[in-house]
Amino acid sequence: MKILVPIRDGRTSDATIKALIEHRDHLQAPITLLHVVNLKKMDYRMIPDFQIDMVRQYATRTAQRLLDDKTRQLQEAGLDVTPRLEAGFPREVICAIANDEDFSLLIIGRHSRGEIRDVLFGSVSNHVLHGVKCPVLLF
């Protein structure tokens, strides 16, 4: 058994990390802690071409610091965690990794922005819930 836990910077992922620590006695399988640098967000910004590499490097460094911090928290709680940093569109990358690498369980936080907003615009957690083959635990 192996568990995939996608995270991002924010309260939802903080709550997910806290829940993982609280339930650590039930999580004996190896955990892959995944952060996907969201390239889609960069598409909508007015970033000149000559600066896009600099912005991506900054986003990657920031993401790595987040991933290192959350990995450390989980490891200090006694969990077997491997950090993983990817780039792309989070909903697509998460589903591809979960499905292609045969994860047994995916644990993901969910924003509480409202069901209507999620239905109209979608959310990463909603997309993942319907796009992976393994069971999904929503926090």
C-alpha positions as CSV (number, residue, x, y, z in Angstrom):
1,M,0.0,0.0,0.0
2,K,1.2,3.6,-0.7
3,I,-0.5,6.9,-0.2
4,L,-0.4,10.1,-2.3
5,V,-1.0,13.4,-0.5
6,P,-1.1,16.5,-2.8
7,I,-0.6,19.8,-1.0
8,R,-0.4,23.4,-1.7
9,D,0.3,26.5,0.3
10,G,-2.8,27.4,2.4
11,R,-5.1,26.5,5.2
12,T,-6.6,23.5,3.5
13,S,-3.2,21.8,3.2
14,D,-2.3,22.8,6.7
15,A,-5.4,21.1,8.0
16,T,-4.6,18.0,5.9
17,I,-1.1,17.8,7.4
18,K,-2.6,18.3,10.9
19,A,-5.1,15.5,10.3
20,L,-2.3,13.2,9.0
21,I,-0.4,13.8,12.2
22,E,-3.5,13.2,14.3
23,H,-4.2,9.9,12.5
24,R,-0.6,8.8,12.2
25,D,-1.3,5.5,14.0
26,H,-3.6,4.5,11.2
27,L,-1.2,5.5,8.4
28,Q,1.6,3.0,8.4
29,A,2.0,3.0,4.6
30,P,4.6,5.1,2.9
31,I,3.3,8.6,2.0
32,T,4.3,10.6,-1.1
33,L,3.8,14.2,-0.3
34,L,3.3,15.9,-3.7
35,H,3.3,19.6,-4.6
36,V,2.6,20.7,-8.2
37,V,3.9,24.1,-9.3
38,N,0.8,25.4,-11.0
39,L,1.9,26.6,-14.5
40,K,-1.7,27.4,-15.4
41,K,-1.6,30.4,-12.9
42,M,1.3,31.8,-14.8
43,D,-0.6,31.7,-18.1
44,Y,-3.1,34.3,-16.9
45,R,-0.5,36.8,-15.7
46,M,0.9,39.6,-17.8
47,I,4.5,38.2,-17.5
48,P,6.9,39.2,-20.3
49,D,8.6,36.2,-22.0
50,F,12.0,37.2,-20.8
51,Q,10.9,37.0,-17.2
52,I,8.9,33.8,-17.3
53,D,12.0,31.6,-16.5
54,M,12.8,33.8,-13.5
55,V,9.1,33.5,-12.2
56,R,9.2,29.7,-12.7
57,Q,12.5,29.4,-10.8
58,Y,11.1,31.5,-7.9
59,A,7.8,29.5,-7.9
60,T,9.9,26.2,-7.8
61,R,12.1,27.4,-4.9
62,T,9.1,28.6,-2.9
63,A,7.3,25.3,-3.6
64,Q,10.4,23.3,-2.5
65,R,10.6,25.2,0.8
66,L,6.9,24.4,1.4
67,L,7.4,20.8,0.6
68,D,10.5,20.5,2.8
69,D,8.7,22.1,5.7
70,K,5.6,19.9,5.5
71,T,7.8,16.8,4.9
72,R,9.8,17.6,8.1
73,Q,6.5,18.0,10.1
74,L,5.3,14.6,9.0
75,Q,8.6,12.9,9.5
76,E,9.0,14.4,13.0
77,A,5.6,12.9,13.8
78,G,7.0,9.5,12.8
79,L,5.4,9.1,9.3
80,D,7.3,7.6,6.4
81,V,7.2,10.4,3.9
82,T,8.9,11.0,0.5
83,P,8.6,14.6,-0.9
84,R,7.9,15.0,-4.6
85,L,7.9,18.3,-6.6
86,E,6.3,18.4,-10.1
87,A,5.3,21.2,-12.5
88,G,2.2,21.4,-14.6
89,F,-1.6,21.7,-14.1
90,P,-2.3,20.2,-10.7
91,R,-5.5,18.4,-11.5
92,E,-3.9,16.7,-14.4
93,V,-0.6,15.9,-12.8
94,I,-2.2,14.5,-9.6
95,C,-4.5,12.2,-11.5
96,A,-1.7,11.0,-13.8
97,I,0.6,10.2,-10.9
98,A,-2.1,8.5,-8.8
99,N,-3.2,6.3,-11.8
100,D,0.1,5.6,-13.5
101,E,1.9,4.7,-10.3
102,D,-0.8,2.6,-8.7
103,F,-1.3,4.5,-5.5
104,S,-3.7,2.7,-3.0
105,L,-5.1,5.9,-1.5
106,L,-5.2,9.6,-2.3
107,I,-5.7,12.0,0.6
108,I,-6.5,15.6,-0.4
109,G,-7.8,18.7,1.3
110,R,-10.9,20.4,0.0
111,H,-11.7,24.1,0.1
112,S,-15.0,25.0,1.6
113,R,-15.9,27.7,-1.0
114,G,-19.3,26.2,-1.7
115,E,-20.7,23.4,-3.8
116,I,-22.2,25.6,-6.5
117,R,-18.8,27.3,-7.2
118,D,-17.2,23.8,-7.4
119,V,-19.9,22.6,-9.8
120,L,-19.6,25.6,-12.0
121,F,-15.9,26.2,-12.0
122,G,-14.5,22.9,-10.7
123,S,-11.9,22.4,-8.1
124,V,-8.7,20.4,-8.0
125,S,-10.1,18.1,-5.3
126,N,-13.4,17.6,-7.2
127,H,-11.5,16.8,-10.4
128,V,-9.2,14.4,-8.7
129,L,-12.1,12.7,-6.9
130,H,-13.6,11.8,-10.2
131,G,-10.3,11.3,-12.1
132,V,-8.4,8.7,-10.1
133,K,-8.8,4.9,-9.9
134,C,-7.9,4.6,-6.2
135,P,-10.0,5.6,-3.2
136,V,-9.9,9.3,-2.2
137,L,-10.1,10.6,1.3
138,L,-11.2,14.3,1.4
139,F,-10.3,16.5,4.4
